[in-house]
Amino acid sequence: MSFKLVLAAALLGGVAPAALSAQTTRPTTAAPWRNASLPAAERARALVQAMTRAEKLRTVHGLFPPMTKERHADMIPSAGYVPGVPRLGIPTLRESDASLGVANQVEQRKGDTATALPASLATAASFDPAIAFAGGAMIGAEARAKTFNVLLAGGVNLTRDAWNGRNFEYLGEDPLLAGLMAAESIRGVQTNHIVSTVKHFALNSQETGRTVLDARIDEKALRESDLLAFKIAIDGGKPGSV
């Protein structure tokens, strides 16, 4: 499946129907992508074909509120905003960070606070998936109460470098433990009918220079470590987004 179809499938996904459908304007013409009896790939393909080039580009890129002057009436200053396409029934996505609480980067939302959890490393150290689930459910509830419908949670990168600036939001070096705990956190978030991500792509194991990192690992080792953590998290948590 192409990236375009993956993107459309994510927008069509049934992970958070209550939150997303409430914000969707129903299209006035027949829309095969809304037919749940059709295969997901077929629905995604039909939706992509119905989109204009401008709509596709806007959906792929979205907006990062702290670094854009563009504003929309329903935009919440946060980690991400993707305008919907009402004529096609595509909802607006309002995204918030992250795994440890509903973030308010650089205090974009003056006076807005949220409950903060301990570091994900501490959650992993409990070896208790129920704690991860409860934490995810709490954060998801607060995110939905603030009218976000996507939580950029589900961090499952392995701890490969002790100096990684984001180790605090990951779940340690063990792919089995990390995957199981991330899966439960994701499930907890999505009990609130909002989407949780799993992130940040495999081998993103350092923050400084992460966009230019040259990660060298053979396929067998990759599938037994970093990709294994992602697979366990995805199979168990069924996140609505990557």
C-alpha positions as CSV (number, residue, x, y, z in Angstrom):
1,M,0.0,0.0,0.0
2,S,1.4,3.4,-1.0
3,F,2.0,6.2,1.5
4,K,-1.0,8.0,0.2
5,L,-3.3,5.1,0.8
6,V,-1.8,4.6,4.3
7,L,-2.6,8.2,5.0
8,A,-6.1,8.0,3.8
9,A,-6.6,4.7,5.6
10,A,-5.5,6.4,8.8
11,L,-8.1,9.1,8.3
12,L,-10.8,6.5,7.6
13,G,-9.8,4.3,10.5
14,G,-12.4,3.2,13.0
15,V,-10.2,3.6,16.1
16,A,-11.9,6.8,17.2
17,P,-15.3,7.0,15.4
18,A,-17.1,8.9,18.1
19,A,-14.6,11.7,18.4
20,L,-14.0,12.0,14.6
21,S,-17.5,11.6,13.2
22,A,-18.8,14.3,15.4
23,Q,-16.5,16.8,13.7
24,T,-17.2,15.5,10.1
25,T,-19.6,17.1,7.7
26,R,-21.3,14.3,5.8
27,P,-20.7,14.5,2.0
28,T,-23.7,15.1,-0.1
29,T,-22.8,12.6,-2.8
30,A,-22.2,8.8,-2.7
31,A,-18.9,8.2,-1.0
32,P,-17.5,4.7,-1.3
33,W,-14.8,5.4,1.2
34,R,-17.5,5.6,3.9
35,N,-18.7,2.1,3.1
36,A,-17.3,0.0,5.9
37,S,-18.1,-3.3,4.1
38,L,-15.4,-2.5,1.4
39,P,-11.7,-3.4,2.0
40,A,-9.7,-0.7,3.6
41,A,-7.3,-0.4,0.7
42,E,-10.2,0.1,-1.7
43,R,-11.8,2.8,0.5
44,A,-8.5,4.6,0.8
45,R,-7.8,4.5,-2.9
46,A,-11.3,5.9,-3.6
47,L,-10.8,8.7,-1.1
48,V,-7.3,9.7,-2.5
49,Q,-8.7,9.8,-6.0
50,A,-11.4,12.2,-4.9
51,M,-9.0,14.6,-3.3
52,T,-7.5,17.6,-5.1
53,R,-3.7,18.0,-5.2
54,A,-4.0,20.9,-2.7
55,E,-6.1,18.8,-0.3
56,K,-3.5,16.0,-0.5
57,L,-0.6,18.3,0.2
58,R,-2.4,20.0,3.1
59,T,-3.3,16.7,4.6
60,V,0.2,15.3,4.4
61,H,1.9,18.4,5.8
62,G,-0.6,19.9,8.2
63,L,0.4,22.8,10.5
64,F,2.6,23.1,13.6
65,P,0.9,25.9,15.5
66,P,4.0,27.2,17.4
67,M,5.8,27.9,14.0
68,T,3.0,29.1,11.7
69,K,1.1,32.3,11.4
70,E,-1.8,30.6,9.8
71,R,-4.9,30.3,12.0
72,H,-8.2,28.5,11.9
73,A,-11.3,29.0,14.0
74,D,-11.1,25.5,15.5
75,M,-7.3,25.4,15.8
76,I,-5.9,24.8,19.3
77,P,-2.4,25.9,19.9
78,S,-0.6,22.6,20.3
79,A,1.6,20.1,18.6
80,G,-0.2,19.8,15.3
81,Y,-3.3,20.7,13.3
82,V,-4.5,19.2,10.0
83,P,-7.5,20.9,8.4
84,G,-10.3,18.6,7.4
85,V,-11.9,18.3,4.1
86,P,-15.7,18.6,4.9
87,R,-16.8,17.9,1.3
88,L,-15.3,14.4,1.6
89,G,-16.1,13.8,5.2
90,I,-12.5,14.1,6.4
91,P,-12.3,15.5,9.9
92,T,-9.9,18.1,11.2
93,L,-7.1,16.6,13.3
94,R,-6.1,18.4,16.5
95,E,-3.0,16.8,17.8
96,S,-1.4,17.1,21.3
97,D,1.8,15.8,22.8
98,A,2.4,13.3,24.4
99,S,2.9,10.1,26.6
100,L,3.2,11.8,30.0
101,G,0.4,14.3,29.9
102,V,-1.4,16.8,27.7
103,A,1.5,19.1,26.9
104,N,1.3,22.9,26.5
105,Q,4.6,23.7,24.7
106,V,6.0,27.2,25.4
107,E,2.7,27.9,27.2
108,Q,0.8,28.4,23.9
109,R,-2.4,28.1,25.9
110,K,-2.1,30.6,28.7
111,G,-3.0,29.1,32.1
112,D,-3.9,25.7,30.7
113,T,-2.6,22.9,32.8
114,A,-2.8,19.1,32.9
115,T,-1.9,16.1,35.0
116,A,1.8,15.0,34.6
117,L,2.8,11.4,35.0
118,P,6.2,10.2,36.0
119,A,8.7,9.4,33.3
120,S,7.8,6.4,31.0
121,L,11.0,4.7,32.3
122,A,9.4,4.7,35.8
123,T,6.2,3.2,34.4
124,A,8.3,0.5,32.6
125,A,10.1,-0.2,35.8
126,S,6.8,-1.2,37.4
127,F,6.5,-4.1,35.0
128,D,2.8,-3.7,35.4
129,P,0.8,-3.2,32.1
130,A,-2.2,-2.2,34.1
131,I,-0.4,0.9,35.3
132,A,0.5,1.8,31.7
133,F,-3.2,1.3,30.6
134,A,-4.4,3.5,33.5
135,G,-2.0,6.2,32.6
136,G,-3.0,6.2,29.0
137,A,-6.6,6.3,29.9
138,M,-6.1,9.3,32.1
139,I,-4.1,11.3,29.6
140,G,-6.6,10.4,26.8
141,A,-9.5,11.6,28.9
142,E,-7.8,14.9,29.6
143,A,-6.9,15.3,25.9
144,R,-10.4,14.7,24.8
145,A,-11.8,17.1,27.4
146,K,-9.5,19.7,25.8
147,T,-11.1,18.8,22.4
148,F,-8.0,17.1,21.0
149,N,-8.7,14.0,18.9
150,V,-5.1,12.8,18.3
151,L,-2.6,12.2,21.1
152,L,1.0,11.9,20.0
153,A,1.8,9.2,22.6
154,G,2.9,5.7,22.3
155,G,6.7,6.2,22.4
156,V,8.4,2.9,22.0
157,N,11.9,3.6,20.8
158,L,14.5,1.5,22.6
159,T,17.1,3.0,24.9
160,R,20.3,2.6,22.9
161,D,22.1,5.7,24.0
162,A,22.1,6.8,27.6
163,W,22.4,10.4,26.4
164,N,19.3,10.4,24.3
165,G,17.4,13.5,25.2
166,R,14.1,11.7,25.1
167,N,14.8,8.5,27.0
168,F,12.5,9.8,29.7
169,E,9.4,9.2,27.5
170,Y,10.5,5.8,26.2
171,L,10.2,2.4,28.0
172,G,13.8,1.1,28.3
173,E,16.0,-1.2,26.3
174,D,13.9,-4.4,26.4
175,P,11.8,-4.7,23.2
176,L,9.3,-7.1,24.9
177,L,8.7,-5.0,28.0
178,A,8.7,-1.7,25.9
179,G,6.2,-3.2,23.4
180,L,3.8,-4.6,26.0
181,M,3.8,-1.4,28.1
182,A,3.4,0.8,25.0
183,A,0.5,-1.4,23.8
184,E,-1.4,-1.0,27.0
185,S,-0.8,2.8,27.1
186,I,-2.1,3.1,23.6
187,R,-5.2,1.0,24.4
188,G,-5.8,3.2,27.4
189,V,-5.6,6.4,25.4
190,Q,-8.0,5.1,22.8
191,T,-10.7,4.0,25.3
192,N,-11.6,7.7,25.1
193,H,-12.4,7.5,21.4
194,I,-9.4,9.5,20.3
195,V,-6.4,8.4,18.2
196,S,-3.1,7.5,19.8
197,T,0.1,7.3,17.7
198,V,3.0,4.9,18.1
199,K,6.3,6.7,17.6
200,H,9.0,7.8,16.5
201,F,9.8,5.3,13.7
202,A,12.3,2.6,14.5
203,L,16.0,3.5,15.3
204,N,15.2,7.1,16.2
205,S,17.4,6.6,19.2
206,Q,18.8,10.0,19.7
207,E,17.3,13.5,19.8
208,T,20.3,15.6,18.6
209,G,20.6,15.2,14.9
210,R,17.8,12.7,14.7
211,T,16.8,13.8,11.2
212,V,20.3,13.0,9.8
213,L,21.2,10.0,11.8
214,D,22.8,7.1,10.0
215,A,21.6,4.0,11.8
216,R,23.4,0.9,10.6
217,I,21.9,-2.5,11.6
218,D,21.3,-5.7,9.8
219,E,17.7,-6.8,9.2
220,K,17.8,-9.8,11.6
221,A,19.0,-7.7,14.5
222,L,16.5,-4.9,13.6
223,R,13.6,-7.4,13.6
224,E,14.7,-8.8,17.0
225,S,15.0,-5.4,18.7
226,D,13.6,-2.1,17.6
227,L,11.0,-3.4,15.1
228,L,10.0,-6.1,17.5
229,A,9.0,-3.4,20.1
230,F,7.0,-1.6,17.4
231,K,5.3,-4.9,16.3
232,I,4.3,-5.8,19.8
233,A,3.0,-2.3,20.5
234,I,1.0,-2.2,17.2
235,D,-0.4,-5.7,17.5
236,G,-1.5,-5.2,21.1
237,G,-2.4,-1.5,21.1
238,K,-3.8,-1.1,17.5
239,P,-2.8,2.6,17.4
240,G,-4.7,4.8,14.9
241,S,-1.6,6.5,13.7
242,V,2.2,6.0,13.2
